Amino acid sequence: MKNQDDMLDEYDFSNGIRGKYSQQYSEGINIIKLDSDVQKIFPDAKSVNNALRTLINLIPKNQTESV
């Protein structure tokens, strides 16, 4: 395990912006890895979302009200 003294002197963070991505991080990101056979059918986020919305519509209304 490395300790904090492993930071090299040539690293320059003088132009860094603290918290640059904190807003995006706090909103949350949900990444899901699809198996290759599923990826062939659902190649992008739009196709996955459409399929899941179709499944949601098949669930009885009283089961989705808590979601």
CNS distance restraints for C-alpha pairs under 8 A (distance, minus, plus):
assign (resid   2 and name CA) (resid   6 and name CA) 6.61 0.50 0.50
assign (resid   7 and name CA) (resid  11 and name CA) 7.45 0.50 0.50
assign (resid  19 and name CA) (resid  23 and name CA) 7.83 0.50 0.50
assign (resid  21 and name CA) (resid  25 and name CA) 6.16 0.50 0.50
assign (resid  22 and name CA) (resid  26 and name CA) 5.97 0.50 0.50
assign (resid  23 and name CA) (resid  27 and name CA) 6.36 0.50 0.50
assign (resid  24 and name CA) (resid  28 and name CA) 6.67 0.50 0.50
assign (resid  24 and name CA) (resid  29 and name CA) 7.95 0.50 0.50
assign (resid  25 and name CA) (resid  29 and name CA) 6.88 0.50 0.50
assign (resid  34 and name CA) (resid  38 and name CA) 6.12 0.50 0.50
assign (resid  34 and name CA) (resid  39 and name CA) 5.93 0.50 0.50
assign (resid  35 and name CA) (resid  39 and name CA) 6.19 0.50 0.50
assign (resid  36 and name CA) (resid  40 and name CA) 6.44 0.50 0.50
assign (resid  37 and name CA) (resid  41 and name CA) 7.18 0.50 0.50
assign (resid  38 and name CA) (resid  42 and name CA) 6.08 0.50 0.50
assign (resid  39 and name CA) (resid  43 and name CA) 4.99 0.50 0.50
assign (resid  39 and name CA) (resid  44 and name CA) 7.87 0.50 0.50
assign (resid  42 and name CA) (resid  47 and name CA) 5.37 0.50 0.50
assign (resid  42 and name CA) (resid  48 and name CA) 5.61 0.50 0.50
assign (resid  43 and name CA) (resid  47 and name CA) 6.87 0.50 0.50
assign (resid  43 and name CA) (resid  48 and name CA) 7.82 0.50 0.50
assign (resid  44 and name CA) (resid  48 and name CA) 6.54 0.50 0.50
assign (resid  45 and name CA) (resid  49 and name CA) 6.04 0.50 0.50
assign (resid  46 and name CA) (resid  50 and name CA) 6.13 0.50 0.50
assign (resid  47 and name CA) (resid  51 and name CA) 6.23 0.50 0.50
assign (resid  48 and name CA) (resid  52 and name CA) 6.19 0.50 0.50
assign (resid  49 and name CA) (resid  53 and name CA) 6.05 0.50 0.50
assign (resid  50 and name CA) (resid  54 and name CA) 6.26 0.50 0.50
assign (resid  51 and name CA) (resid  55 and name CA) 6.41 0.50 0.50
assign (resid  52 and name CA) (resid  56 and name CA) 6.13 0.50 0.50
assign (resid  53 and name CA) (resid  57 and name CA) 6.25 0.50 0.50
assign (resid  54 and name CA) (resid  58 and name CA) 6.62 0.50 0.50
assign (resid  55 and name CA) (resid  59 and name CA) 6.74 0.50 0.50
assign (resid  56 and name CA) (resid  64 and name CA) 7.68 0.50 0.50
assign (resid  59 and name CA) (resid  63 and name CA) 6.75 0.50 0.50
assign (resid  59 and name CA) (resid  64 and name CA) 6.94 0.50 0.50
assign (resid  60 and name CA) (resid  64 and name CA) 6.96 0.50 0.50
assign (resid  61 and name CA) (resid  65 and name CA) 6.43 0.50 0.50
